[in-house]
Every structure is written in structure tokens, then in C-alpha cells.
Amino acid sequence: MLELVMFDADGVLFDSEESNIAYYNAIFAGLGEPPMSHEEELAGVFMSANQIFEARASGEITGVYGLVKDLISYDQKMRMAISASGGARLNSVVVEDDAVAEQ
């Protein structure tokens, strides 16, 4: 019995971390800025999410639900498929609407 069909429409079924860093570094080079390290790329993703959650905790913003990975549920046998298809998007912050996102 087929339990899951997944289509990769945006290229997340391969490890794109290095290509993302190369992309960012090409932009930085064009701006005359030094290249970004792997650690800086990770810090940029997680730092911004941390800042959002700090603002939520302080009451500065409302309508922030959490990270995608914390809000979804799935059968553990699908863990690898979810991880491969979701990639870094699993660390995206889910908010109530566009107005919250603009904050």
C-alpha cells in the first residue's frame, strides 16, 4: 500500500547547504564584503528565530505560533522523508497572518 508520494518541486531533496553558502558569498563578493562561513549562515537563521521568540515572550508581538518542526506531527517512519523534503524550512516560523510576519 502506498503511504506517501512526495514531489520535489524546489530542490530540497539534496543537501543544498553548501550551494546556499556559495550563493550568499557570490552576492557578498559583488558587494565587496567578505565571505560568510557555515557558522555565520547557521547563526543567521537561528538568531532571527530566537529574536522573534524573545519578542513573543516579552509581549512585544503576538500571533507567533512556533517553528514548523514543532507544530507538525507525523508517524516516525516518515521522519527521513519529512526531514529531506522540509529541509531548512522546518525551522521556519509560523505566524498568524501577513501583518504579524511584517513585524
N, C-alpha and C positions, 0 to 999 in steps of 0.2 A: 504494500500500500504506500503510495506517495504521500509524504507528510509535509514536504516543504519544497517549493520552487522559488528560486531566487534569481533575479536578473540584475546583473551588474551594469547599470546604465551610466555610472560616473567614475569607474575605475578604482573602486575601493577594495577589490579582491586581490590586490597586490600591495606590498609594503611600499607606500608612497612617501615615507618619512624623508628619505634622502633626496628624492626628487622635489619635495616641497622646500627643503632647505636650499637646494640648488636654485629653485625658482626665486625664493626670497633674496638670496645672495646676488642673483643677477640684477634684481631691482636695486638692491643696495649699491652694487658696483656702479650702476648707471647714475646713482645719486652721489657717488663719491664717498660712500660710507663703508666702514669695514664689514667683512662678512659676519654672519650670525652663526654661532655654534649650535650644536644639537641641544645643549643645556639651555641656551637662551630661547630656542624655539619652544621647548617644553615649558619653560618658565612663563613665556608669554601667554600660552594657553591657560595654564593653571592659575597664574596670577590674576588674570582678568576674572575668572570664575570666582576665585576667592574674594575679590573685591566686591563682586555682586552679592555674594552671600553675607559678607560683612555689612553691606548696606541694608540688606534684608533684615539681619539680626538687630541692627540699630533702629529699625523702623523708618529708615530714610526712603526706602522703596517698598512697595507691596506688589503682589501679583507674580512673584518668582516662585516657581514650583520645585525646581531642583534640576539635577543632571538627568539626561535621558537614561543613562545606565542605571540610575537609582529609581527610576519611575516605571521601568518596564519589567514584565515578568515573562518567563519562558521556561519550558522544560529544559533541564540541564543538558540533555543530549543534544540540544540545539546551540549550546554555548559557543562552539567554534564557528558555526555559521553566523550567529549574531555578531560575534566579535569581528569576523572577516568582513561582513557586509557593512557593519556600522562603523568600524574603524574609529578614527578620532571623533567622529560625530556623536559617539556615545557619551562624550564629555561635553556636549552642547548643553547650554542652559535653556530650560523650558520656561517660558513666561506666559502670562495670561493673554496678552494681545500686543499689537504693534506699539501702542503707547508706552507700555512697560519696557519693551525692547529698546525704544528710543532713549530711555533714561540712561 
